[in-house]
Structures are given as C-alpha cells and as structure tokens.
Amino acid sequence: MSRIGKAPIKLAQGVEFKAENGVITVKGPLGVLTQDYDVKNIGFNVENGEIVVSRFNEENETKAKHGLYRALVNNMVIGVTAGYKKTLIVNGVGWKVTQNGKDLSLSVGLSHPVEYKAVDGVKLTVTSPTEIEVSGISKELVGAEAAKIRAIRKPEPYHGYGIRLSDEVIERKEGKTAGK
C-alpha cells in the first residue's frame, strides 16, 4: 500500500465530504472545493470522522493515483478550514506595490507600472509597500497566482532585486572583481 494513500484524513468540525459520480466535494466554513477523480480505480469511505482512500487494483498507475487523491483531498480539507497563504517580497531600489481594489499595481523597475488582475478564488493584499499576501482556499490557485506574480520580475542573483517568496532563499553570486 502507498504510505501516503493509506493514511486516513481527519474531518474537522463542520466539514462535509462527498464523493459521487467521479467528483469529490468538500464543503467547509471558508467555502466549497471540487475535484474530479478516477471512479474505476479509487474509492472513498467516511468512517468515524475520517476519510479513508482505497484502491481497487495493484497497477502502478492506480498506486500513484492512490497517494495523489489522498493528498488532494487532504489539501481540500485544510483549505476549507484554515485556507492557504503565501507572502511575496518585492526587493529593489524604489520598487513598490499598491493595491487598486482587488488588483495590484507593481512599480518594479520597468518603464511603466505593471497592472495585475486578481483571479476569482484568490485574494491579493498589500501588507506593506514591499509585501504582497496571496490567500485563498485552493492550494493550487494560491501557488499558481504567487508564481505568476513572481514571474513579473524574477529575483536576480547579483543584487537580489526581484519578487520572491518570503521563505525562498536566493543564492547570491559574487560580482566581478575590480582589478587584480
């Protein structure tokens, strides 16, 4: 059995779980998430407030999906109860971020400010002129939006200028030496 797949998922208070017609639905205090799944090979049972994921055969593809769907359902349960959050740091001389309603305006060393439109399901918040907080209930959406914002100006290794995740470490390179 898959080590990840066989671990049960605890359902928190106020979370509803349904797996019908190839669609998983998790409903909680923060919202509702849905996910398609492989009905032929994977099954779900709710026992004693825990979700148990089972597989119907021992093929390699099914074994991989066993752990995958367990991880996806676990992320969905966490998302509808606590939510997900990523913080981005803007680092550069004179670089700043301002919020226009739901959207962002980034002044990041280009000839013009970059306007970034927020997507449904993700909340963008400017906590300081150099910090952006991306939050939501879907781990996938939050990570994707953080990656798109980071891609506007990736961090460079010489001065560290760019947009980076708060827990990301940028390895700095040594510049050219002045003379020998």
ZINORGI-V737119 format. One record per backbone hydrogen bond with DSSP energy under -1.0 kcal/mol. CO is the residue of the C=O (numbers start at 1). NH is the residue of the N-H. Records with the same first field share a line. If there is no record, write none. Layout:
CO = NH, NH
This chain:
2 = 6
4 = 7
9 = 51
12 = 15
16 = 27
18 = 25
20 = 23
22 = 37
23 = 20
24 = 35
25 = 18
26 = 33
27 = 16
31 = 28
33 = 26
35 = 24
38 = 42
41 = 56
43 = 54
45 = 52
47 = 50
49 = 11
50 = 47
51 = 9
52 = 45
54 = 43
59 = 63
60 = 64
61 = 65
62 = 66
63 = 67
64 = 68
65 = 69
66 = 70
67 = 71
68 = 72
69 = 73
70 = 74
71 = 75
72 = 76
73 = 77
74 = 78
75 = 79
76 = 80
78 = 82, 83
80 = 30
84 = 136
86 = 134
87 = 166
88 = 132
89 = 164
91 = 162
92 = 95
96 = 107
98 = 105
100 = 103
103 = 100
104 = 116
105 = 98
106 = 114
107 = 96
114 = 106
116 = 104
119 = 122
123 = 135
125 = 133
128 = 131
129 = 97
130 = 90
131 = 128
132 = 88
133 = 125
134 = 86
135 = 123
136 = 84
138 = 142
139 = 143
140 = 144
141 = 145
142 = 146
143 = 147
144 = 148
145 = 149
146 = 150
147 = 151
149 = 152
153 = 163
156 = 160
157 = 173
161 = 156
162 = 91
164 = 89
165 = 168
